[in-house]
Each structure stands twice: as C-alpha cells, then as structure tokens.
Amino acid sequence: MEIKLDFIATIREKIKALREQLKNPDAPLISGNGLMKQIGILGVAASQKAFRVQALGDIKWEPRYPNQKSPKFNIAGALMDWKSGRASPKNNRFQDRPALIDTGSMKDKLSYNVSGPLAVKWGSPQSYASLHQEGGEVSIPYDDATAKRIMEWLYKKPPQKKKMFTGVLRTNKVKTGLSGTTNRNDYAKHVRPLIFNRVWEQTIIARPFVGVTLELELDINRTIKTFFDKVQR
C-alpha cells in the first residue's frame, strides 16, 4: 500500500517552506528517504496491531464463519490439514478466533519498501494476503486420498478401550483446544459435504490489515513534524 497523497502534499509544503526560509530557492531537495522509512515502520506496526486486536482501526474483523451454526469449525483450514496428510485437524480449527492467524506467516512477514524520497509501501508478500485484505472467492481442490482421511476422521471410531475399574467405554470425542472436548458427530454437518466432493468453494470475508487508521494518521503527522523540526535546526 502506498502512503496517502495528502501526507505527500504536506511533506512537499514543508520542503517548500524550508527552502524559502533558507532564502535560497536553488537549495538541494532534502531527501525524504529517511522519513519514508519511519512512516513504513509505523505502517507495519499498525498492520501487526490489526492481527492482535482483530481490527483495523474501527473496522472490526468478523470471526471465522460468522453465520455458521454451532459447533464452530474452520472448514477450509481443516481441509488444508487433511490435504497436507494430517489425520486430524489442528485444535484451532474448532475455534472462531483469532481470525487470519494459523502459522502466523502473513503477520510475521509484514514489511515496508521505500521506493523513492516520497514513496513508501507496506504489506505482506504472501500470495493470499490480498484475498484476505479485500475478500473474494476461493476454490480448494483435493484428491481421493484427502477425502478418505476426512471420512476416516468422521466415521472411523478410535479403539474402544475400557477404562480401568469403571469399565466405561471411551466416547468418540475430539479436542478443540478450548476448555474441553466435543462429540465428533456434532461436526458431521460441516464435514460430510467434503466427502462427496473434490473441490471446496467459499467466500472469504474481507479482513483488512493494511490501511491508514486515525491513530496511524496522527503518528505519521507527528513523525513528519519531528523530521522537519530537526532539519530546520
């Protein structure tokens, strides 16, 4: 994302005023690369904060599958687990928050790039970052082996070992990473469609993490003022 043009206009006005103050209209243009670097650092920090608070400024992020009936299940995430060869989904697939945080790569790889004295960009290089920033449609193809792992997770019960002393059979529960466990059969309504198809399609909700929030705008303006105050000394 490039810095907003109104900030660039402010910087140009500062440079113009400084040259007039020096009484030398031919004074060399002050390099803004250092300033752009500072702004880029602020932009990355604001984007990292969005992941932590699950919001970009006053734009609150929706939880995963906001209209899904209980129990919550991250279908696309679980499908990617099964595609990778896992027999069971990760624990966080049974939670609706935090959104956009799995391996953390999209957040951890946020960076900035100064492309000129009046230009800076920041964002994530991940190929799917723009999809989550703006929202859109996604299709996930998978093979028969993946569908078999899905079916075995849903229908193939674990070994029925008797507990010592009580003789009670172990129930067919799944770990959810929350306070307890949930019956595996409760997820059948979410999982069963995956068994009979080989492509999963869904709409990705926009959860913007790159943008100029009010807080960031104030930080940038303070940074611009400090930069030029030092130059004029």
Backbone hydrogen bonds, N-H to C=O, Kabsch-Sander energy under -0.5 kcal/mol:
donor,donor_aa,acceptor,acceptor_aa,energy
3,I,120,V,-1.2
7,F,4,K,-1.1
8,I,4,K,-1.2
9,A,5,L,-2.4
10,T,6,D,-1.6
11,I,7,F,-2.2
12,R,8,I,-2.5
13,E,9,A,-2.2
14,K,10,T,-2.0
15,I,11,I,-2.3
16,K,12,R,-2.5
17,A,13,E,-2.6
18,L,14,K,-2.2
19,R,15,I,-2.3
20,E,16,K,-2.0
21,Q,17,A,-2.1
22,L,18,L,-1.7
23,K,20,E,-1.2
24,N,19,R,-1.6
27,A,24,N,-2.1
36,M,32,G,-2.9
37,K,33,N,-2.2
38,Q,34,G,-1.8
39,I,35,L,-2.3
40,G,36,M,-2.6
41,I,37,K,-2.2
42,L,38,Q,-1.9
43,G,39,I,-2.5
44,V,40,G,-2.4
45,A,41,I,-2.1
46,A,42,L,-2.1
47,S,43,G,-1.9
48,Q,44,V,-2.5
49,K,45,A,-2.0
50,A,46,A,-1.4
51,F,47,S,-1.1
52,R,48,Q,-1.5
53,V,49,K,-2.8
54,Q,50,A,-1.1
55,A,50,A,-1.3
56,L,59,I,-2.3
57,G,55,A,-0.6
59,I,56,L,-2.0
60,K,58,D,-1.0
61,W,54,Q,-2.5
64,R,96,D,-2.5
68,Q,65,Y,-1.9
74,N,93,R,-3.5
75,I,73,F,-1.4
78,A,74,N,-2.7
79,L,75,I,-2.5
80,M,76,A,-2.0
81,D,77,G,-1.6
82,W,78,A,-2.5
83,K,79,L,-2.6
84,S,80,M,-1.6
85,G,82,W,-1.2
86,R,81,D,-2.0
93,R,90,K,-1.7
94,F,91,N,-1.7
95,Q,92,N,-1.3
101,I,98,P,-0.8
102,D,100,L,-0.5
108,D,104,G,-3.0
109,K,105,S,-1.9
110,L,107,K,-1.3
111,S,123,G,-2.5
113,N,121,K,-2.8
115,S,113,N,-0.7
115,S,119,A,-1.2
116,G,119,A,-1.0
119,A,116,G,-1.4
121,K,113,N,-2.2
122,W,1,M,-1.0
123,G,111,S,-2.3
129,A,126,Q,-1.7
132,H,128,Y,-1.5
133,Q,129,A,-2.2
134,E,130,S,-2.6
135,G,131,L,-2.3
136,G,204,I,-1.9
138,V,202,Q,-2.3
140,I,200,W,-3.1
142,Y,198,R,-2.5
147,A,143,D,-2.0
148,K,144,D,-2.2
149,R,145,A,-1.8
150,I,146,T,-2.2
151,M,147,A,-2.4
152,E,148,K,-2.5
153,W,149,R,-2.0
154,L,150,I,-1.9
155,Y,151,M,-2.9
156,K,151,M,-0.5
156,K,152,E,-1.4
157,K,155,Y,-0.9
161,K,159,P,-1.6
163,K,168,V,-1.4
166,T,164,M,-2.2
167,G,163,K,-2.0
170,R,161,K,-0.8
173,K,171,T,-1.8
174,V,182,T,-2.4
176,T,180,G,-1.0
182,T,174,V,-2.0
184,R,172,N,-2.2
186,D,183,N,-1.4
187,Y,184,R,-1.9
188,A,185,N,-1.5
190,H,187,Y,-1.1
191,V,187,Y,-2.2
192,R,188,A,-2.9
194,L,191,V,-1.7
195,I,191,V,-0.6
195,I,192,R,-1.4
196,F,192,R,-0.8
197,N,194,L,-0.6
200,W,140,I,-2.5
201,E,199,V,-0.5
202,Q,138,V,-2.1
204,I,136,G,-4.0
205,I,203,T,-0.6
207,R,132,H,-3.5
213,T,211,G,-0.9
217,E,213,T,-2.6
218,L,214,L,-2.1
219,D,215,E,-2.0
220,I,216,L,-2.8
221,N,217,E,-2.4
222,R,218,L,-2.1
223,T,219,D,-2.2
224,I,220,I,-2.7
225,K,221,N,-2.2
226,T,222,R,-2.6
227,F,223,T,-2.4
228,F,224,I,-2.1
229,D,225,K,-2.3
230,K,226,T,-1.9
231,V,227,F,-1.5
232,Q,228,F,-1.8
233,R,230,K,-0.8
